[in-house]
Amino acid sequence: MSKNTRVVTVIAVLVVVLGVYFVLLGGRGIELIRLGTPVGIGLGIGVLLLPLIGLWIVGATLVAGFRHQHLAQRARDEGRELDVDDLPRMPSGRIQRDAADELFARVKAEYEAAPDSWLTNYRLARAYDYAGDRSRARDIMRRAVELERAEGA
């Protein structure tokens, strides 16, 4: 079984488990509402909101993942995915800090030359991730998705 197949299988199992959990939680919310007391109705509504919020979070996360995978595939198809295979790594498997910083500096220069390109934004997001700055990586990846979608519109 390939790594991608394992990842997709794990995600599918987790989504199914969350789905079962949300159904059970929703059932508890309905039971509370059926009690007919003000406290029961209030708690029931609150409990019913939890699965709805959970579904929204799961859906948003999956959509973002699919969009990021789409960008990664386009970058690979264009031969522009960041090549980090030869970079030195720590025993944990993470890229050594100096090498990640050097990669980031190189990719940032590419980005500064073309800040409105989905590809340079994608590569910068990946470089931020390798450098350990996950919050900036997410922000820039969102921008890369927006730019790529605008390009196709």
Secondary structure, DSSP 8 states (H G I E B T S, - for coil): --HHHHHHHHHHHHHHHHHHHHHHHHHHHHHHHHT-SHHHHHHHHHHHHHHHHHHHHHHHHHHHHHHHHHHHHHHHHTT-S---TTS-B-TTS-B-HHHHHHHHHHHHHHHHH-TT-HHHHHHHHHHHHHHT-HHHHHHHHHHHHHHHHHHH-
